[in-house]
Amino acid sequence: QVECTINGIGERAGNTSLEEIVMGLRTRKDFYQADTGIRTEEIAKTSRLVSKITGMVVQPNKAIVGANAFAHTSGIHQDGLLKEKATYEIMRPESIGLVESQMVMGKLSGRHAFRQRLEELGYKLGEAEVNHAFERFKKLADHKKEIFEEDLEVIVSEELAKMAERLVLKGLHVLSGTDQVPTATVELEIDGKSVSQTGTGDGPVDAVYRTIAALTQTKSRLLMYVVKAITGGTDAQGEVSVRVQEDGRTVSGHGADTDIITASARAYVSALNKLSYLATRQAQGEQKVNLI
């Protein structure tokens, strides 16, 4: 028996990584004479999902699922890899679900190509879900020349994770600079009613969060704020993960956008919606739970 976790995450110093154990046993099956029965092609996708939910970023140099795990920059390495992949790769990226996309998605991609790419990634969505996700895709394509697999996964995961929303971010305007007090004007829809307010802060994100807190009158405390780029390039989407606590309830929120301030606002609003949802459930007499 091996006690392990995806990405090796743990409360304090971490745990043994599930993906390293599984792929080690698979790669050296002749030696260990053991098999886990795990579908290894789901490892990369599962790793990204866990990282997104927990807000714990996978370090680039991590074995198996790190961004550099199958990267080769040395000329000697590249030459050897082209001649014989087993020279520097004892396992194939396809074995953990890293399959290079053969179709570049962009502004001119249609609904059919979008649906087909989602199916190739393993997503089975209903017509309404596809339509909503496609709208997000087209908006992203207006700001980003090429849409990568990771971008599509973020779009779909946000659509699938949606619940009844009391709060909807309708508009955001931020002023910030070296000689200017960061100021944010936020427009929210709260229970169907549009409200807006302007506030300041120590930085653009702080100004946005203070303004949203004033509009919603939340007393929650921000426990964690993490930013990471989903893909490379200056036009990459930024993904923000937050963890918020109020009245003993802890929730996480996620948001993505090519504008990191907008992504931050979406993540905070997402978390506040979950707090509202849990408060409603508790008021109805249901057991207290955390949405992490």
BAFI-3210 file (N, C-alpha, C; in Angstrom, 3 decimals, decimal comma, padded with zeros to 6 digits):
// residues 292
n [1|2|3|4|5|6|7|8|9|10|11|12|13|14|15|16|17|18|19|20|21|22|23|24|25|26|27|28|29|30|31|32|33|34|35|36|37|38|39|40|41|42|43|44|45|46|47|48|49|50|51|52|53|54|55|56|57|58|59|60|61|62|63|64|65|66|67|68|69|70|71|72|73|74|75|76|77|78|79|80|81|82|83|84|85|86|87|88|89|90|91|92|93|94|95|96|97|98|99|100|101|102|103|104|105|106|107|108|109|110|111|112|113|114|115|116|117|118|119|120|121|122|123|124|125|126|127|128|129|130|131|132|133|134|135|136|137|138|139|140|141|142|143|144|145|146|147|148|149|150|151|152|153|154|155|156|157|158|159|160|161|162|163|164|165|166|167|168|169|170|171|172|173|174|175|176|177|178|179|180|181|182|183|184|185|186|187|188|189|190|191|192|193|194|195|196|197|198|199|200|201|202|203|204|205|206|207|208|209|210|211|212|213|214|215|216|217|218|219|220|221|222|223|224|225|226|227|228|229|230|231|232|233|234|235|236|237|238|239|240|241|242|243|244|245|246|247|248|249|250|251|252|253|254|255|256|257|258|259|260|261|262|263|264|265|266|267|268|269|270|271|272|273|274|275|276|277|278|279|280|281|282|283|284|285|286|287|288|289|290|291|292]
n.u [000,843|000,514|000,570|-000,506|-000,768|-002,341|-000,143|001,448|000,553|000,031|-000,873|001,176|004,181|003,776|003,113|003,843|003,977|001,276|001,293|003,981|004,551|002,753|003,594|006,214|005,957|004,716|006,607|008,777|007,789|008,617|010,440|009,201|006,880|004,177|001,012|-001,109|-003,592|-004,576|-005,810|-003,559|-003,565|-005,149|-003,757|-002,332|-004,429|-005,898|-004,036|-003,854|-006,459|-006,603|-004,654|-005,882|-008,209|-007,208|-005,454|-002,777|000,161|001,797|005,181|007,478|009,647|008,835|008,635|007,082|004,472|005,235|005,856|008,246|008,804|008,739|010,230|012,807|015,756|018,462|020,764|021,989|020,335|017,914|018,578|019,124|016,623|015,006|016,044|015,743|013,257|013,300|015,780|016,068|013,641|011,986|009,420|006,444|004,948|002,296|001,423|000,601|-001,437|-000,756|-001,223|-000,272|-001,977|-003,601|-005,069|-005,396|-007,023|-008,878|-009,866|-011,427|-012,464|-015,163|-018,388|-018,748|-016,123|-015,196|-016,813|-016,009|-013,317|-013,573|-014,753|-012,651|-010,984|-012,266|-014,642|-018,089|-020,662|-023,857|-026,198|-026,856|-024,773|-022,563|-023,092|-022,887|-020,220|-018,989|-019,531|-017,921|-015,480|-015,311|-015,190|-012,759|-011,099|-011,107|-009,213|-006,981|-004,697|-004,186|-005,802|-005,234|-005,149|-005,216|-006,506|-009,081|-009,853|-010,063|-012,173|-014,304|-014,375|-015,139|-017,685|-019,010|-018,874|-020,595|-023,063|-026,232|-026,199|-025,942|-024,507|-023,255|-020,669|-020,748|-019,467|-016,262|-013,872|-010,694|-008,267|-004,866|-001,475|001,971|001,945|-000,586|-003,481|-004,673|-007,743|-010,980|-013,889|-016,743|-019,295|-021,972|-024,379|-026,779|-028,806|-030,382|-030,545|-028,973|-026,019|-023,514|-020,228|-017,504|-014,150|-011,045|-007,651|-004,670|-003,486|-004,335|-005,783|-006,420|-008,016|-010,191|-011,155|-011,807|-013,852|-015,771|-016,297|-017,475|-019,788|-021,137|-021,235|-019,832|-018,207|-016,096|-012,854|-009,839|-007,934|-006,111|-004,409|-003,669|-001,856|-001,472|-000,066|-001,873|-001,062|001,820|003,295|002,572|-000,085|-001,397|-003,883|-004,565|-004,848|-006,624|-006,719|-008,520|-008,939|-011,417|-012,821|-015,557|-017,565|-016,832|-017,007|-015,328|-014,277|-013,334|-012,430|-012,358|-011,007|-010,549|-008,850|-007,627|-006,960|-005,566|-006,607|-009,355|-009,668|-009,048|-011,177|-013,309|-012,660|-012,933|-015,650|-016,745|-016,045|-017,498|-020,090|-020,234|-020,014|-022,415|-024,184|-023,638|-024,363|-027,092|-027,887|-027,243|-028,982|-031,298|-031,176|-029,409|-026,441|-023,323|-020,866|-017,741|-016,700|-014,196]
n.v [-001,193|002,205|005,461|008,304|011,375|013,384|015,353|015,432|016,957|018,278|018,861|020,021|019,360|018,033|015,047|011,705|011,600|010,655|010,358|009,921|007,503|005,780|005,975|005,185|002,493|001,564|002,068|000,522|-002,075|-004,685|-005,094|-004,447|-005,946|-005,259|-003,569|-000,724|-000,310|002,115|004,623|006,001|007,959|009,978|011,430|013,945|015,767|015,483|016,375|019,102|019,861|019,436|021,255|023,625|023,645|023,630|025,746|025,446|025,738|023,765|023,062|023,941|022,168|019,724|016,183|014,158|015,677|018,328|021,445|021,354|018,706|017,181|018,718|019,749|021,373|021,408|021,064|018,598|016,862|017,273|016,356|013,654|012,880|013,178|011,197|008,851|008,401|007,154|007,692|009,950|010,006|008,050|007,509|008,223|011,383|011,123|009,029|010,016|011,577|013,851|015,096|016,503|019,170|018,972|020,805|024,192|026,524|029,500|032,920|032,610|030,109|027,821|026,857|024,092|023,055|023,815|022,310|019,753|019,765|019,914|017,444|015,789|016,339|015,071|016,020|015,966|017,740|019,348|020,902|023,550|024,090|023,927|026,112|028,298|028,019|028,365|031,028|032,261|031,404|032,751|035,400|035,349|034,762|037,149|038,597|037,048|035,457|032,703|029,839|027,650|024,210|024,255|026,684|026,135|024,181|025,649|027,376|025,533|024,238|026,325|026,845|024,440|024,442|026,332|027,709|028,652|032,090|034,804|037,064|038,907|039,855|042,752|044,971|046,634|049,019|050,321|052,499|053,141|053,789|054,997|057,477|057,771|057,272|054,061|053,295|051,921|051,195|049,424|047,427|045,559|042,920|042,263|039,913|040,318|043,068|045,981|047,468|049,898|051,109|053,190|052,865|052,979|051,706|049,934|048,968|048,048|045,568|045,384|047,664|046,927|044,682|045,804|047,506|045,725|044,337|046,365|046,848|044,409|044,092|042,199|040,383|038,805|037,152|037,317|034,589|033,450|034,251|033,657|033,845|032,750|032,076|030,670|029,780|030,333|033,490|037,000|037,520|035,681|033,946|034,891|033,147|033,296|032,290|032,196|032,024|032,206|033,161|033,094|033,414|030,851|029,349|028,150|028,845|028,452|030,394|030,956|032,533|033,558|035,377|037,443|039,844|040,491|041,807|041,749|038,981|038,584|039,889|038,282|035,869|036,537|037,270|034,821|033,288|034,652|034,137|031,416|031,464|032,731|030,802|028,649|029,818|030,115|027,438|026,594|028,145|026,922|024,717|022,719|020,658|022,139|022,843|022,967|024,612|023,967]
n.w [000,000|-000,850|000,274|-001,209|-003,164|-005,723|-007,610|-005,405|-003,289|000,011|003,466|004,995|004,487|002,147|000,125|-001,100|-004,628|-006,593|-009,397|-009,969|-008,708|-010,056|-012,786|-012,491|-011,730|-014,022|-016,037|-015,241|-015,205|-015,654|-013,659|-011,156|-011,270|-010,954|-011,131|-011,303|-012,415|-013,076|-015,279|-017,098|-019,043|-018,176|-016,368|-016,751|-017,243|-014,882|-013,033|-013,703|-013,086|-010,288|-009,472|-010,241|-008,639|-006,008|-006,035|-005,852|-007,439|-009,872|-009,836|-012,445|-012,864|-011,928|-011,762|-014,274|-014,446|-014,561|-016,303|-017,679|-018,008|-020,380|-022,056|-024,267|-024,697|-025,243|-027,942|-028,492|-027,087|-028,479|-031,039|-030,521|-029,599|-031,850|-033,471|-031,975|-029,771|-027,270|-026,291|-024,591|-023,362|-021,245|-021,088|-022,934|-023,778|-024,533|-022,999|-020,576|-021,271|-022,677|-025,558|-028,508|-029,989|-033,130|-034,354|-034,712|-032,840|-033,303|-034,002|-036,287|-036,110|-036,192|-034,724|-035,045|-035,297|-032,818|-031,049|-031,849|-031,085|-028,317|-027,816|-028,545|-026,464|-024,495|-023,408|-022,833|-023,659|-023,237|-025,540|-024,742|-022,946|-024,637|-026,295|-024,498|-023,699|-026,164|-026,699|-024,746|-025,738|-028,239|-027,385|-026,047|-028,210|-029,560|-028,269|-028,194|-030,266|-030,830|-029,565|-027,002|-025,798|-022,986|-022,548|-023,493|-021,674|-019,316|-019,955|-020,314|-017,804|-016,118|-017,073|-016,490|-013,760|-012,864|-010,716|-009,277|-009,436|-007,334|-007,583|-010,267|-012,359|-014,101|-015,150|-015,285|-014,425|-014,234|-012,887|-012,739|-011,832|-011,748|-010,515|-009,499|-007,511|-007,118|-008,552|-008,696|-010,530|-010,169|-011,525|-010,526|-010,707|-008,485|-007,210|-009,461|-009,618|-010,759|-009,599|-008,759|-007,898|-006,819|-005,772|-003,866|-003,463|-002,284|-004,517|-007,931|-007,860|-005,145|-004,931|-006,538|-005,104|-002,612|-003,396|-004,424|-002,077|-000,589|-002,074|-001,836|000,841|002,272|004,891|004,676|004,741|002,978|002,296|000,551|-002,458|-005,689|-008,698|-012,027|-015,269|-017,917|-020,414|-022,571|-023,704|-024,308|-024,638|-023,171|-021,223|-017,907|-014,888|-011,927|-008,585|-005,592|-002,032|000,352|003,498|005,744|008,587|009,522|007,243|004,406|001,158|-002,310|-005,171|-008,708|-011,594|-014,985|-017,514|-020,210|-019,210|-016,208|-013,998|-014,406|-014,321|-011,640|-010,392|-011,248|-009,994|-007,283|-007,142|-007,846|-005,587|-003,594|-004,434|-003,874|-001,090|-000,481|-001,417|000,333|002,763|002,379|002,204|004,789|006,263|005,588|007,064|006,344|006,473|007,420|005,007|003,181|000,247|-001,612]
ca.u [000,000|001,245|-000,257|-000,010|-001,740|-002,071|000,825|002,197|000,120|-000,208|-001,178|002,394|005,356|003,417|003,051|004,365|003,161|000,608|001,702|005,341|004,449|002,058|004,418|007,395|005,561|004,415|007,837|009,639|006,868|009,351|011,163|008,300|005,836|002,966|000,270|-002,120|-004,889|-004,977|-005,749|-002,510|-003,838|-005,895|-002,897|-002,050|-005,671|-006,234|-003,071|-004,261|-007,709|-006,281|-003,936|-006,862|-009,125|-006,500|-004,664|-001,364|000,781|002,782|006,461|007,840|010,624|008,316|008,616|005,852|003,446|005,788|005,888|009,521|009,018|008,993|010,848|014,210|016,325|019,825|020,849|022,309|019,111|016,926|019,017|018,914|015,190|014,465|016,499|015,154|012,612|013,651|017,097|015,928|012,299|011,672|007,971|005,952|003,970|000,944|001,050|-000,066|-002,511|-000,267|-001,244|-000,177|-003,148|-003,398|-005,976|-005,210|-008,279|-008,689|-011,029|-012,248|-012,962|-016,613|-018,976|-018,531|-014,728|-015,088|-017,416|-015,164|-012,102|-013,970|-014,955|-011,318|-010,419|-013,008|-015,784|-019,402|-021,505|-025,156|-026,258|-026,813|-023,427|-021,670|-023,370|-022,305|-018,766|-018,568|-019,564|-016,695|-014,373|-015,250|-014,725|-011,326|-010,422|-010,974|-008,037|-005,880|-004,596|-004,318|-006,404|-004,614|-005,946|-005,395|-007,519|-010,385|-010,175|-010,501|-013,503|-015,282|-014,482|-015,901|-019,083|-019,572|-018,886|-021,520|-024,250|-027,097|-025,344|-026,556|-023,658|-022,737|-019,810|-021,256|-018,536|-015,097|-012,994|-009,629|-007,229|-003,714|-000,218|003,016|001,635|-002,034|-004,082|-005,466|-009,184|-011,770|-015,339|-017,271|-020,742|-022,434|-025,807|-027,028|-030,202|-031,078|-030,518|-027,665|-025,464|-022,121|-019,556|-016,100|-013,347|-009,596|-006,923|-003,213|-003,128|-005,557|-006,554|-006,952|-009,104|-011,334|-011,689|-012,444|-015,094|-016,723|-016,679|-018,394|-021,058|-021,805|-021,243|-019,273|-017,231|-015,184|-011,416|-009,097|-006,879|-005,117|-004,557|-002,619|-001,969|-000,565|-000,379|-002,346|-000,166|002,882|003,003|002,044|-001,545|-001,900|-004,867|-004,105|-005,836|-006,520|-007,403|-008,597|-009,624|-012,088|-013,463|-016,520|-018,426|-016,433|-017,128|-014,185|-014,559|-012,348|-012,999|-011,410|-011,369|-009,516|-009,048|-006,358|-006,723|-005,418|-007,482|-010,678|-009,611|-009,081|-012,549|-014,142|-012,350|-013,507|-017,109|-017,026|-015,962|-018,615|-021,289|-020,218|-020,335|-023,852|-024,842|-023,501|-025,151|-028,491|-028,081|-027,211|-030,217|-032,358|-030,988|-028,527|-025,157|-022,303|-019,811|-016,823|-016,526|-012,799]
ca.v [000,000|003,475|006,639|009,324|012,369|014,015|016,460|015,377|018,017|017,869|019,973|020,690|019,154|017,282|013,593|011,040|011,925|009,518|010,197|009,382|006,087|005,063|005,894|004,398|001,085|001,226|002,103|-000,589|-003,168|-005,949|-005,208|-004,426|-006,962|-004,710|-002,617|-000,036|-000,292|003,510|005,110|007,022|009,031|011,032|012,029|015,365|016,525|015,454|017,240|020,496|020,082|019,557|022,518|024,704|023,637|023,945|026,962|025,097|025,668|022,701|023,643|023,526|021,073|018,525|014,986|013,679|016,662|019,675|021,993|021,019|017,258|016,644|019,790|019,486|022,576|021,143|020,575|017,168|016,178|017,345|015,476|012,280|012,635|013,025|009,913|007,771|009,053|006,490|008,139|010,857|009,890|006,660|007,401|009,152|012,342|010,614|008,048|010,705|012,394|015,061|014,896|017,800|019,475|019,058|021,839|025,472|027,244|030,940|033,784|032,160|028,753|027,773|026,082|022,661|022,762|023,994|021,132|018,599|019,830|019,573|015,996|015,187|016,523|014,208|016,702|015,696|018,843|019,527|021,987|024,846|024,261|024,213|027,478|029,235|027,900|028,924|032,488|032,610|031,143|033,814|036,614|035,171|034,802|038,553|039,148|036,089|034,965|031,252|029,279|026,363|023,221|024,711|027,743|025,493|023,489|026,658|027,822|024,478|023,984|027,415|026,675|023,292|024,690|027,411|027,440|029,832|033,209|036,032|038,166|038,808|040,984|043,337|045,945|046,935|050,058|050,540|053,488|052,910|054,240|055,305|058,721|057,845|056,370|053,038|053,507|050,931|051,331|048,072|047,280|044,209|042,628|041,533|039,451|040,898|044,528|046,518|048,465|050,223|051,926|053,469|052,807|053,024|050,685|050,006|048,564|047,853|044,419|045,764|048,618|046,152|043,833|046,664|048,021|044,609|044,067|047,424|046,645|043,193|044,161|040,963|040,487|037,681|037,405|036,690|033,737|033,101|034,874|033,084|034,162|032,008|032,144|029,380|029,418|031,305|034,644|038,182|037,540|034,504|034,138|034,761|032,476|033,702|031,444|032,816|031,286|033,203|032,576|033,936|032,680|029,454|028,701|028,420|028,517|028,915|030,977|030,960|033,381|033,618|036,406|037,991|040,964|039,857|042,481|041,170|037,611|038,696|040,230|037,093|034,880|037,007|037,157|033,384|032,853|035,243|033,389|030,150|031,784|032,993|029,511|027,882|030,483|029,784|026,037|026,485|028,746|025,950|023,605|021,689|020,560|023,071|022,243|023,905|024,436|024,303]
ca.w [000,000|-000,929|000,526|-002,133|-003,613|-007,015|-007,547|-004,154|-002,379|001,384|004,364|005,462|003,637|000,956|000,164|-002,289|-005,795|-007,219|-010,791|-010,028|-008,342|-011,127|-013,987|-012,155|-011,799|-015,416|-016,825|-014,813|-014,885|-015,660|-012,393|-009,999|-011,428|-010,331|-011,953|-010,493|-013,080|-013,287|-016,666|-017,041|-020,004|-017,485|-015,337|-016,991|-017,070|-013,456|-012,359|-013,923|-012,359|-008,863|-009,307|-010,373|-007,496|-004,765|-006,161|-005,676|-008,758|-010,056|-010,230|-013,812|-012,911|-011,276|-012,604|-014,910|-014,793|-014,648|-017,663|-018,319|-017,955|-021,717|-022,845|-024,602|-025,300|-025,684|-029,314|-028,467|-026,665|-029,551|-032,120|-030,083|-029,485|-033,196|-034,017|-031,179|-028,630|-026,013|-025,852|-023,452|-022,796|-020,909|-021,264|-023,944|-023,245|-024,790|-021,978|-019,466|-021,829|-023,345|-027,002|-029,175|-030,808|-034,569|-034,849|-034,045|-032,705|-033,350|-034,185|-037,405|-035,859|-036,057|-033,637|-035,275|-034,952|-031,368|-030,416|-032,156|-030,260|-026,951|-027,770|-028,576|-025,128|-023,578|-022,800|-023,405|-023,207|-023,852|-026,519|-024,052|-022,391|-025,768|-026,748|-023,537|-023,777|-027,451|-026,549|-024,022|-026,653|-029,237|-026,708|-025,814|-029,508|-029,955|-027,591|-028,237|-031,637|-030,847|-028,360|-026,719|-025,066|-021,609|-022,570|-023,643|-020,427|-018,348|-020,375|-020,051|-016,363|-015,517|-017,465|-015,785|-012,318|-012,539|-009,917|-009,239|-009,052|-006,840|-008,011|-011,629|-012,712|-015,340|-015,702|-014,452|-014,964|-013,252|-013,179|-011,879|-012,419|-010,772|-009,804|-009,351|-006,531|-007,817|-008,400|-009,428|-010,608|-010,391|-011,683|-010,237|-010,682|-007,241|-007,206|-010,602|-009,576|-011,120|-008,682|-009,074|-006,893|-007,078|-004,560|-004,042|-002,718|-002,347|-005,869|-008,715|-007,366|-003,834|-005,169|-007,042|-004,040|-001,611|-003,968|-004,458|-000,688|-000,169|-002,774|-001,357|002,306|002,803|005,977|004,458|004,818|001,886|002,844|-000,469|-003,773|-006,533|-010,124|-012,906|-016,693|-018,399|-021,513|-022,749|-024,549|-023,627|-024,741|-022,460|-020,167|-016,535|-014,046|-010,528|-007,607|-004,269|-000,972|001,185|004,677|006,456|009,524|009,598|005,933|003,537|-000,242|-003,283|-006,383|-009,818|-012,716|-016,018|-018,529|-020,685|-018,300|-014,899|-013,035|-014,631|-013,798|-010,180|-010,011|-011,472|-008,960|-006,017|-007,264|-007,810|-004,192|-002,844|-004,815|-003,135|000,301|-000,438|-001,608|001,569|003,801|002,105|002,580|006,244|006,755|005,337|007,980|005,825|007,157|006,955|004,197|002,553|-001,192|-001,915]
c.u [000,880|000,261|000,303|-001,132|-001,353|-001,164|001,637|001,771|-000,139|-000,370|000,069|003,532|005,047|003,410|003,744|003,423|002,583|001,141|003,105|005,359|003,865|002,950|005,719|007,106|005,315|005,695|008,752|008,797|007,581|010,090|010,208|007,215|004,530|002,315|-000,854|-003,509|-005,402|-004,836|-004,780|-002,754|-004,612|-005,028|-002,702|-003,284|-006,059|-005,312|-003,465|-005,530|-007,448|-005,569|-004,903|-007,746|-008,433|-005,751|-003,181|-000,736|001,816|004,087|006,893|008,769|010,138|008,278|007,199|004,929|003,961|005,886|007,158|009,757|009,358|009,575|012,320|014,771|017,741|019,831|021,118|021,073|018,101|017,289|018,775|017,448|014,561|014,841|015,861|014,597|013,024|015,001|017,000|014,531|011,993|010,166|007,536|004,969|002,534|000,475|000,401|-001,137|-002,071|-000,158|-001,255|-001,365|-002,779|-004,247|-005,789|-006,539|-007,993|-009,988|-011,974|-012,798|-014,466|-017,077|-018,699|-017,109|-014,516|-015,632|-016,535|-013,914|-012,418|-014,159|-013,622|-010,644|-011,178|-014,208|-017,066|-020,373|-022,840|-025,142|-026,135|-025,419|-022,419|-021,846|-022,739|-020,782|-018,241|-018,574|-018,313|-015,474|-014,211|-014,764|-013,224|-010,550|-010,267|-009,713|-006,792|-005,844|-004,823|-004,851|-005,851|-005,557|-006,229|-006,443|-008,919|-010,805|-010,671|-011,914|-014,560|-015,469|-015,281|-017,381|-019,736|-019,721|-019,898|-022,695|-025,121|-026,300|-026,169|-025,815|-023,139|-021,909|-020,241|-020,276|-017,412|-014,224|-011,977|-008,643|-006,079|-002,451|000,773|002,690|000,140|-002,513|-004,939|-006,950|-009,941|-013,246|-015,899|-018,786|-021,099|-023,939|-026,039|-028,509|-031,016|-031,077|-029,108|-027,235|-024,018|-021,549|-018,100|-015,340|-011,868|-008,946|-005,430|-002,671|-004,412|-006,417|-007,191|-008,124|-010,367|-011,972|-012,381|-013,795|-016,166|-017,212|-017,676|-019,768|-021,843|-021,945|-020,753|-018,262|-016,165|-013,728|-010,713|-007,917|-005,764|-005,448|-003,382|-002,895|-001,006|-001,018|-000,780|-001,465|000,932|002,442|002,399|000,525|-002,176|-002,987|-004,172|-005,208|-005,582|-007,329|-007,378|-009,248|-010,131|-012,796|-014,399|-017,414|-018,114|-016,548|-015,952|-014,501|-013,395|-013,080|-011,932|-011,931|-010,227|-009,871|-007,671|-005,982|-006,704|-006,290|-008,908|-010,734|-009,700|-010,491|-013,465|-013,916|-013,002|-015,029|-017,532|-017,032|-017,137|-019,934|-021,374|-020,538|-021,832|-024,641|-024,807|-024,329|-026,634|-028,800|-028,127|-028,491|-031,402|-032,193|-030,100|-027,175|-024,148|-021,218|-018,914|-016,730|-015,129|-012,537]
c.v [001,247|004,612|007,795|010,279|012,872|015,225|016,460|016,421|017,444|019,078|020,740|020,517|018,320|015,783|013,016|011,298|010,670|009,275|009,605|007,895|005,280|004,888|005,138|002,909|000,658|001,135|000,920|-001,800|-004,514|-006,183|-005,340|-005,503|-006,518|-003,711|-002,012|-000,083|001,110|003,885|006,283|008,179|010,187|011,800|013,530|016,223|016,599|016,365|018,703|020,824|020,291|020,878|023,694|024,796|024,101|025,264|026,715|024,855|024,544|023,324|023,103|022,319|019,810|017,354|014,685|014,808|018,098|020,135|021,605|019,518|016,662|017,707|019,470|020,710|022,354|020,574|019,085|016,366|016,138|016,406|014,014|011,919|012,404|011,672|008,733|008,357|008,448|006,943|009,003|010,822|008,420|006,427|008,463|010,133|011,876|009,668|008,696|011,674|013,683|014,791|016,256|018,012|019,582|020,173|023,117|026,213|028,739|031,661|033,275|030,746|028,777|026,882|024,582|022,252|022,858|022,769|019,895|018,585|019,475|018,068|015,262|015,280|015,726|014,850|016,382|016,741|018,850|020,736|023,354|025,123|024,584|025,655|028,510|029,219|028,523|030,450|032,977|032,465|032,281|035,128|036,537|035,300|036,227|039,179|038,282|035,424|033,464|030,763|027,872|025,465|023,680|025,817|027,146|024,803|024,464|027,129|026,796|024,260|025,081|027,303|025,545|023,557|025,750|026,916|028,699|031,011|034,404|037,237|037,907|040,056|041,518|044,313|046,260|047,965|050,410|051,583|053,264|053,371|054,605|056,541|058,881|056,849|055,352|053,180|052,507|051,289|049,974|048,125|045,812|044,120|041,744|041,196|040,141|042,409|045,032|047,609|048,721|051,127|052,106|053,471|052,829|051,921|050,871|049,623|048,318|046,686|044,748|046,725|047,894|045,355|044,656|047,183|046,936|044,296|045,105|047,239|045,472|043,158|042,857|041,262|039,397|038,128|036,637|035,914|033,470|033,800|034,407|033,419|033,280|032,182|030,756|028,871|030,470|032,477|035,791|038,272|036,352|034,886|034,027|034,108|032,847|032,741|032,153|031,847|032,305|032,506|033,588|033,047|031,187|028,694|029,126|027,966|028,982|029,482|031,048|031,868|033,440|034,684|036,846|039,237|040,409|040,521|041,946|039,745|037,618|038,990|039,020|036,045|035,262|036,877|035,689|032,868|033,397|034,564|032,070|030,377|032,018|031,695|028,684|028,488|030,163|028,353|025,874|027,057|027,802|024,693|022,501|021,762|021,523|022,327|023,348|023,594|024,904|024,055]
c.w [000,000|-000,683|-000,297|-002,522|-004,999|-006,797|-006,251|-003,144|-000,992|002,271|004,775|004,451|002,399|001,183|-001,068|-003,459|-006,433|-008,620|-010,919|-009,683|-009,500|-012,349|-013,729|-012,254|-013,244|-016,245|-016,503|-014,394|-014,822|-014,350|-011,209|-010,060|-010,749|-011,273|-011,119|-011,105|-013,350|-014,761|-016,713|-018,001|-019,376|-016,492|-015,542|-016,743|-015,591|-012,662|-012,496|-013,150|-010,872|-008,583|-009,348|-009,134|-006,223|-004,814|-005,965|-007,044|-008,796|-010,543|-011,595|-013,870|-012,208|-012,252|-013,083|-015,361|-014,844|-016,091|-018,409|-018,459|-019,318|-022,646|-023,063|-025,321|-025,817|-027,096|-029,383|-028,093|-027,807|-030,691|-031,752|-030,018|-030,851|-033,799|-033,293|-029,886|-027,297|-025,471|-024,602|-022,833|-022,526|-020,918|-022,261|-023,323|-023,452|-023,692|-020,761|-019,978|-022,469|-024,836|-027,668|-030,100|-032,281|-035,174|-034,041|-034,034|-032,691|-033,635|-035,263|-037,217|-035,607|-034,918|-033,787|-034,874|-033,448|-030,639|-030,627|-031,286|-028,808|-026,805|-027,783|-027,211|-024,074|-022,915|-023,563|-022,859|-023,930|-024,771|-025,853|-023,499|-023,488|-026,227|-025,815|-023,606|-025,067|-027,410|-025,823|-024,928|-027,661|-028,620|-026,454|-027,115|-030,027|-029,366|-027,768|-029,608|-031,725|-029,511|-028,155|-025,921|-023,644|-021,518|-022,638|-022,353|-019,365|-018,675|-019,988|-018,556|-015,670|-015,863|-016,673|-014,295|-011,905|-011,702|-009,968|-008,677|-008,583|-007,393|-009,418|-011,916|-014,074|-015,979|-014,732|-015,155|-013,891|-013,764|-012,205|-012,590|-011,335|-009,942|-009,569|-008,309|-007,284|-007,502|-009,262|-009,379|-011,018|-010,520|-011,480|-010,427|-009,464|-007,164|-008,295|-010,654|-009,839|-010,144|-009,077|-007,996|-007,296|-005,765|-004,885|-003,210|-002,860|-003,720|-006,633|-008,233|-006,022|-003,986|-005,640|-005,911|-002,955|-002,116|-004,025|-003,048|-000,187|-000,808|-002,190|000,160|002,937|003,910|005,844|004,500|003,703|002,462|001,843|-001,774|-004,627|-007,989|-010,905|-014,351|-017,165|-019,527|-021,602|-023,611|-023,774|-023,709|-024,014|-021,466|-018,814|-015,725|-012,593|-009,665|-006,262|-003,295|000,034|002,340|005,329|007,316|009,552|008,293|005,055|002,123|-001,105|-004,486|-007,457|-010,925|-013,708|-017,042|-019,016|-019,883|-016,877|-013,840|-013,159|-014,095|-012,273|-009,691|-010,161|-010,391|-007,634|-006,029|-007,213|-006,376|-003,374|-003,185|-004,054|-001,662|000,468|-000,541|-000,322|002,698|003,633|002,518|004,092|006,852|006,584|006,181|007,477|006,520|006,551|006,178|003,669|001,076|-001,551|-003,390]
res [q|v|e|c|t|i|n|g|i|g|e|r|a|g|n|t|s|l|e|e|i|v|m|g|l|r|t|r|k|d|f|y|q|a|d|t|g|i|r|t|e|e|i|a|k|t|s|r|l|v|s|k|i|t|g|m|v|v|q|p|n|k|a|i|v|g|a|n|a|f|a|h|t|s|g|i|h|q|d|g|l|l|k|e|k|a|t|y|e|i|m|r|p|e|s|i|g|l|v|e|s|q|m|v|m|g|k|l|s|g|r|h|a|f|r|q|r|l|e|e|l|g|y|k|l|g|e|a|e|v|n|h|a|f|e|r|f|k|k|l|a|d|h|k|k|e|i|f|e|e|d|l|e|v|i|v|s|e|e|l|a|k|m|a|e|r|l|v|l|k|g|l|h|v|l|s|g|t|d|q|v|p|t|a|t|v|e|l|e|i|d|g|k|s|v|s|q|t|g|t|g|d|g|p|v|d|a|v|y|r|t|i|a|a|l|t|q|t|k|s|r|l|l|m|y|v|v|k|a|i|t|g|g|t|d|a|q|g|e|v|s|v|r|v|q|e|d|g|r|t|v|s|g|h|g|a|d|t|d|i|i|t|a|s|a|r|a|y|v|s|a|l|n|k|l|s|y|l|a|t|r|q|a|q|g|e|q|k|v|n|l|i]
***
